[in-house]
């Protein structure tokens, strides 16, 4: 776990700040932007946390064919596996299926870290102009709860 805390590409999220993240697919990078720009995910930080572009910096050397969640955000009590999707409503079921596959591979990769003491979250981020902090169906939440993971669909992650 120390390897993640010391990762050179980590971004430190300070308490009582909001961060707006844009998944720049064109340039294949994560951009931190202001709230007036195009953004995918807003993170409201109430607890010191770290953020890393998982797909590009942590799992980038994972074997071919392994599916990866886009980002991770974590602190001393919670670990969020985040997948960002910018799709129309009618394509969200396909995005959910894709997330189901990515979370399995991502969790398998992270087994080498001792995360047993943390609350694990699977977060599917759908871009939306409105603030959404929880929109997942009860069935999907229950499905993930059986795996020991809390699940949310949102565009505003509140790290409390």
C-alpha positions in Angstrom: 0.0 0.0 0.0 2.9 2.4 0.7 3.8 2.0 -3.0 0.5 3.7 -3.8 0.9 6.5 -1.2 4.3 7.3 -2.6 3.4 6.9 -6.3 5.0 9.8 -8.3 1.8 10.4 -10.3 -0.5 10.7 -7.3 -2.5 13.8 -6.8 -3.0 14.9 -3.2 -6.6 16.1 -2.5 -6.7 18.7 0.2 -9.6 18.8 2.7 -12.5 21.1 2.0 -11.8 21.5 -1.7 -13.7 20.4 -4.8 -11.9 18.9 -7.8 -13.3 18.6 -11.3 -11.8 15.9 -13.5 -12.1 15.5 -17.2 -11.2 12.2 -18.9 -9.5 13.6 -22.0 -9.7 10.6 -24.4 -8.3 12.7 -27.3 -5.0 13.3 -25.5 -5.2 10.1 -23.4 -4.8 11.9 -20.1 -6.7 13.0 -17.0 -7.2 16.8 -16.8 -8.0 18.8 -13.7 -10.3 21.6 -14.8 -12.4 24.3 -13.2 -16.1 23.8 -12.7 -17.0 26.0 -15.7 -15.2 23.7 -18.1 -16.3 20.3 -19.5 -15.8 17.7 -16.7 -16.8 14.1 -16.0 -16.4 13.9 -12.3 -16.6 16.3 -9.4 -14.9 15.1 -6.1 -15.9 16.9 -3.0 -13.2 16.2 -0.5 -13.9 16.4 3.3 -11.0 14.0 4.1 -7.3 14.1 3.0 -7.2 11.7 0.0 -5.0 10.6 -2.9 -6.1 10.3 -6.5 -4.2 8.3 -9.2 -4.9 7.7 -12.9 -5.1 3.9 -12.5 -5.4 3.0 -16.1 -2.4 5.0 -17.3 -0.1 4.8 -14.3 -0.8 1.8 -12.1 -2.2 -0.9 -14.3 -0.6 0.3 -17.5 1.8 -2.6 -17.5 -0.9 -5.2 -16.7 -1.0 -8.1 -19.1 -2.8 -7.6 -22.4 -6.6 -8.1 -22.3 -6.9 -7.1 -18.6 -9.7 -4.5 -18.2 -8.9 -1.6 -15.9 -10.9 1.0 -14.0 -9.9 4.6 -15.0 -9.0 6.0 -11.6 -8.5 5.3 -7.9 -9.1 7.6 -5.0 -8.3 6.5 -1.5 -7.7 7.6 2.1 -7.3 5.8 5.4 -10.8 4.4 5.4 -12.1 4.2 1.8 -10.8 3.0 -1.5 -12.7 4.0 -4.7 -12.4 2.2 -8.0 -13.8 4.7 -10.5 -14.8 4.1 -14.1 -15.8 7.2 -16.2 -18.3 7.0 -19.0 -19.6 9.8 -21.3 -22.5 7.9 -22.9 -26.1 8.7 -23.7 -28.8 7.2 -21.4 -29.7 4.4 -23.8 -26.0 3.1 -23.7 -25.7 3.0 -20.0 -26.6 -0.7 -19.6 -23.7 -1.6 -21.9 -21.5 0.7 -19.8 -22.6 -1.1 -16.7 -21.7 -4.5 -18.2 -18.3 -3.1 -19.2 -17.8 -1.8 -15.6 -18.7 -5.3 -14.2 -15.9 -6.8 -16.2 -13.4 -4.0 -15.4 -14.0 -4.1 -11.6 -13.3 -7.9 -11.6 -9.9 -7.5 -13.3 -9.0 -4.4 -11.3 -9.9 -6.0 -7.9 -7.8 -9.0 -8.9 -4.8 -6.8 -9.7 -5.2 -5.0 -6.3 -5.2 -8.2 -4.3 -1.5 -7.7 -3.8 -2.2 -4.7 -1.6 -3.8 -5.3 1.8 -7.1 -3.5 1.4 -9.0 -5.5 3.9 -9.2 -2.7 6.4 -10.7 -0.3 3.9 -14.3 0.2 2.6 -14.2 -0.7 -1.1 -16.3 1.3 -3.5 -17.1 0.6 -7.1 -18.1 3.9 -8.7 -19.5 4.2 -12.2 -19.3 7.8 -13.2 -21.8 9.0 -15.8 -21.2 12.5 -17.1 -24.1 14.8 -16.4 -24.7 18.6 -16.1 -26.6 18.0 -12.9 -25.1 17.0 -9.6 -25.7 13.3 -8.9 -24.4 11.7 -5.7 -26.3 8.5 -5.8 -28.3 6.9 -8.7 -27.6 3.2 -8.6 -30.4 0.8 -8.5 -31.0 -1.2 -5.3 -30.4 -4.4 -7.3 -27.0 -3.4 -8.4 -26.0 -2.1 -5.0 -27.1 -5.5 -3.5 -25.2 -7.4 -6.2 -22.0 -5.6 -5.3 -22.7 -5.7 -1.5 -22.5 -9.5 -1.9 -19.0 -9.1 -3.2 -18.0 -6.9 -0.3 -18.1 -3.7 -2.3 -20.3 -0.6 -2.0 -21.6 0.5 -5.4 -22.7 3.9 -6.7 -23.5 5.6 -10.0 -22.8 9.3 -9.9 -21.0 12.4 -11.2 -20.2 13.9 -7.8 -18.2 11.7 -5.4 -18.3 12.9 -1.8 -15.2 11.7 0.0 -16.2 12.2 3.6 
